[in-house]
């Protein structure tokens, strides 16, 4: 899996949970939302986009620094070598049967 996919998924999860947790605490502003958005909507949207970008960039950098960026390639390489018959023969046979649709 690519680090930008990890970053996008985690950022969406964090933003969604923050919205769910913080939305209930802003309930008292419900009658004032039209006035707030009219006066500050562009600024709020800009700050929200910049905050999400910062979170996504931080997760991306952490994934690159910890080696998660290469994890997908390493797993793909290991799977291809097992499918070629290198390594565990039982796993190779099971993968071959799975490709052929021969399930027991």
Secondary structure, DSSP 8 states (H G I E B T S, - for coil): --HHHHHHHHHHHHHHHHHHHHHGGGGGGGGGHHHHHHHHHHHHHHHHHHHHHHHHHHHHHHHHHHTGGGHHHHHHHHHHHHHTT-S-HHHHHHHHHHHHT---
